[in-house]
Amino acid sequence: MSFVTSHGLDIYYESHGKSENTIVFAHGMGGNAAIWFNQVAEFYKDYRVITFDHRYFARSKCSADSFDPAKFPDDVISIMDQEGIESAIFICQSMGGWTGSQMAVHHAGRIKGLIMSHTPGIFYHPEVENNRDVSNLVAKIGGGFASPALAHDFPEKNPAGAVLYALISHFNDIDNAVIPRKIGEAGMGIDTRTLVNYSVPTMFITGELDVLFPAKYIEALSATLPGAELINLGQVGHSSYFEMPEAFNTEVRQFLKRHSL
């Protein structure tokens, strides 16, 4: 458990395992470093695993004004430099996709492979739109521990898991409205038509019950990024790494094996 300074902020991170080959996990808006417990347990014996709290989240506290997603790469590069990590594999959930995709486009020498879990990151294509049904989204979110970040039926199937997700999320103490607004204001989008020389091994993961970034949207977008792979895990919501960790981890393992990472 350590901190590194980036742009005057203290960024919290953890390092597990002793391998020279590193995986960096970048969490989404509902998580923080702790949310990756299923992946840390799976991968730390074979890889060095870095988890961290994005700026503004949990232990990387700052004001809402200092939440600048354009600084995500600098924050994680500061961690890598402090730990002597030249390059790493990035596995990114939702908001974390804005970390990994910026690394792939702007710092390709520091990234070996990229897994985009339920996220477009900075990638866009003018003919591909996220046509999510907001009214349907609201209707599916019940009371208790239901969340748009989980499948609508997850709290019923796994009540303890839904409670755990909520408790970890509560550690963040953030204004959720800040995140999409600041991402939009940052203007970081990259048209995939300009990425003809894109060469970072990349895989998108999606699921049929994701109401935030629906499967059809992620499938269409992934097809526009040169060389990108796609995995649809079926009946799972926005957080397959949490809802269906064994299937998620298996697909990650296979991707790493395919690309000798």
C-alpha positions in Angstrom: 0.0 0.0 0.0 1.7 3.1 -1.3 1.2 6.6 -2.6 2.8 8.5 -5.5 2.6 12.2 -6.3 1.1 13.2 -9.7 0.4 16.8 -10.5 0.4 17.6 -6.8 -2.0 14.9 -5.8 -1.3 11.8 -3.8 -2.4 8.7 -5.8 -3.0 5.5 -3.8 -1.9 2.2 -5.3 -1.1 -1.4 -4.3 1.4 -3.9 -5.8 0.9 -7.6 -5.4 3.2 -10.4 -6.7 6.8 -10.4 -7.8 6.7 -11.2 -11.5 8.5 -8.9 -14.0 5.4 -9.0 -16.1 2.8 -6.5 -14.8 -0.9 -6.1 -15.1 -2.4 -2.7 -14.2 -6.1 -2.8 -13.3 -8.0 0.5 -13.8 -11.4 0.6 -12.0 -14.7 2.2 -13.0 -16.9 4.8 -11.4 -18.4 2.3 -9.0 -15.1 0.9 -7.8 -11.6 1.6 -6.5 -8.5 -0.5 -6.0 -10.5 -2.9 -3.7 -13.0 -3.8 -6.3 -10.5 -6.1 -8.2 -10.2 -8.7 -5.4 -11.3 -11.5 -7.7 -8.6 -10.6 -10.2 -5.8 -10.0 -7.7 -6.4 -13.4 -6.3 -6.3 -15.0 -9.8 -3.3 -13.2 -11.3 -0.9 -12.2 -8.6 1.0 -15.5 -8.6 1.8 -15.2 -12.3 2.0 -11.5 -12.7 2.8 -8.4 -10.8 -0.6 -6.8 -10.2 -1.0 -3.1 -9.7 -4.4 -1.7 -8.5 -4.9 1.9 -7.7 -7.6 4.5 -6.8 -8.2 7.0 -9.6 -7.8 10.6 -8.6 -10.9 11.8 -6.7 -11.7 8.2 -5.6 -11.4 6.6 -2.2 -7.8 7.2 -1.0 -6.7 9.4 -3.9 -8.7 12.3 -2.6 -8.9 15.6 -4.3 -11.5 18.3 -5.1 -14.0 17.8 -7.9 -12.2 20.5 -9.7 -9.0 18.4 -9.7 -10.7 15.4 -11.2 -9.2 15.6 -14.7 -9.5 12.4 -16.7 -6.9 13.8 -19.2 -4.4 13.3 -16.3 -5.2 9.6 -15.8 -2.2 8.4 -17.9 0.2 10.7 -16.0 -1.1 9.3 -12.7 -0.6 5.7 -13.7 2.8 6.4 -15.4 3.9 8.0 -12.1 3.0 4.7 -10.4 4.9 2.7 -13.0 8.0 4.9 -12.8 8.1 4.7 -9.0 7.8 0.9 -9.2 10.4 0.6 -12.0 7.8 -0.8 -14.5 8.7 0.0 -18.1 5.5 -1.4 -19.7 2.4 -3.2 -18.5 -0.8 -4.9 -19.6 -3.9 -2.7 -18.8 -7.3 -4.2 -17.8 -9.8 -1.4 -17.6 -13.4 -1.3 -16.4 -15.9 1.4 -17.6 -14.4 4.8 -16.6 -11.0 3.1 -16.3 -11.2 2.6 -20.1 -10.3 6.3 -20.4 -7.0 5.4 -18.7 -6.1 2.4 -20.8 -7.2 3.8 -24.1 -5.2 7.1 -23.6 -2.2 5.0 -22.8 -2.6 2.9 -26.0 -3.0 6.0 -28.2 -0.6 8.4 -26.5 1.9 6.2 -24.6 2.0 3.0 -26.7 5.6 2.2 -25.5 4.3 1.8 -22.0 1.5 -0.6 -22.7 1.8 -4.3 -23.9 -1.9 -5.1 -24.2 -5.3 -3.6 -23.5 -8.5 -5.1 -22.2 -11.5 -2.8 -22.4 -14.2 -4.1 -20.1 -17.6 -2.6 -20.8 -16.2 0.7 -22.0 -15.4 2.7 -25.2 -12.8 4.8 -23.5 -11.7 7.6 -25.8 -12.5 5.6 -28.9 -15.4 6.7 -31.1 -16.6 6.4 -34.7 -19.1 8.9 -36.2 -21.3 6.0 -37.4 -21.4 4.2 -34.0 -23.6 5.7 -31.3 -24.5 4.6 -27.8 -28.3 4.4 -28.2 -29.1 3.2 -24.7 -32.7 3.4 -23.6 -32.6 5.7 -20.6 -36.3 5.1 -19.7 -35.7 1.3 -19.8 -32.5 1.8 -17.7 -34.4 3.7 -15.0 -37.2 1.1 -15.0 -34.8 -1.7 -14.4 -33.1 -0.1 -11.4 -35.0 -1.2 -8.3 -34.4 -0.3 -4.7 -32.1 -1.8 -2.1 -28.7 -2.7 -3.6 -29.7 -2.5 -7.3 -27.3 -0.5 -9.5 -27.0 0.3 -13.2 -23.5 -1.0 -12.9 -24.8 -4.5 -12.2 -27.3 -6.7 -14.2 -30.9 -5.9 -13.1 -31.2 -9.5 -11.7 -27.9 -9.6 -10.0 -29.1 -8.5 -6.5 -31.6 -11.4 -6.6 -29.1 -14.0 -7.8 -26.3 -12.8 -5.5 -27.6 -10.6 -2.7 -24.3 -10.7 -0.8 -22.4 -9.7 -4.0 -24.7 -6.7 -4.6 -24.2 -5.6 -1.0 -20.4 -5.9 -1.3 -20.4 -3.9 -4.5 -22.3 -1.1 -2.8 -20.1 -1.1 0.3 -16.9 -0.9 -1.8 -18.4 1.9 -3.9 -19.4 3.9 -0.8 -15.7 4.3 0.2 -15.3 6.6 -2.8 -17.3 9.5 -1.3 -17.7 11.2 -4.7 -20.3 13.2 -6.6 -21.2 10.7 -9.4 -22.4 13.6 -11.6 -18.9 15.0 -11.8 -17.5 12.0 -13.7 -19.4 12.1 -17.0 -19.4 15.9 -17.0 -15.6 16.2 -16.7 -15.0 13.4 -19.2 -17.2 15.3 -21.7 -15.5 18.6 -21.0 -12.0 17.1 -21.5 -12.6 16.4 -25.2 -10.4 13.4 -25.4 -12.2 11.4 -28.1 -10.2 9.8 -30.9 -11.9 8.9 -34.1 -10.9 5.3 -34.8 -10.7 6.1 -38.5 -7.5 8.0 -37.7 -5.9 5.0 -36.0 -4.8 3.1 -39.1 -1.4 2.3 -37.4 -2.9 1.2 -34.1 -1.0 -1.9 -33.0 -1.7 -2.5 -29.3 -3.3 -5.9 -28.8 -6.8 -5.0 -27.7 -9.9 -6.9 -26.6 -13.3 -5.5 -25.7 -15.5 -7.3 -23.2 -19.3 -6.8 -23.1 -22.5 -8.5 -21.9 -26.1 -8.6 -23.0 -27.4 -7.0 -19.8 -25.2 -4.0 -19.8 -27.5 -0.9 -19.8 -24.7 1.7 -19.7 -22.7 0.6 -22.7 -24.9 -1.9 -24.4 -23.4 -4.9 -26.2 -24.5 -3.8 -29.7 -22.7 -0.5 -29.2 -19.4 -2.1 -28.0 -19.6 -4.7 -30.7 -20.0 -2.1 -33.4 -17.3 0.2 -32.0 -14.7 -2.6 -31.5 -15.1 -3.5 -35.2 -13.8 -0.1 -36.2 -10.5 -0.4 -34.2 -7.7 -2.1 -36.1 -7.0 -5.6 -34.8 -9.4 -5.4 -31.9 -11.0 -8.6 -30.5 -14.4 -8.9 -28.9 -15.9 -11.1 -26.2 -19.5 -11.1 -25.3 -20.1 -12.9 -22.0 -23.8 -13.2 -22.5 -26.3 -12.7 -19.6 -24.2 -10.4 -17.5 -24.4 -6.7 -16.7 -22.0 -3.8 -16.8 -19.5 -5.3 -14.3 -18.7 -8.8 -15.6 -15.4 -8.8 -13.8 -17.4 -8.6 -10.5 -20.6 -10.5 -11.5 -19.0 -13.3 -13.4 -15.4 -13.3 -12.3 -14.5 -16.9 -13.3 -15.7 -16.4 -16.9 -14.1 -12.9 -17.0 -10.7 -14.2 -15.7 -10.8 -17.1 -18.2 -11.2 -14.8 -21.1 -8.4 -12.6 -19.8 -6.1 -15.6 -19.5 -6.9 -16.7 -23.0 -6.2 -13.2 -24.4 -2.8 -13.1 -22.5 -1.9 -16.5 -23.9 -2.9 -15.6 -27.5 -0.6 -12.6 -27.4 2.2 -14.2 -25.3 1.7 -11.6 -22.6 
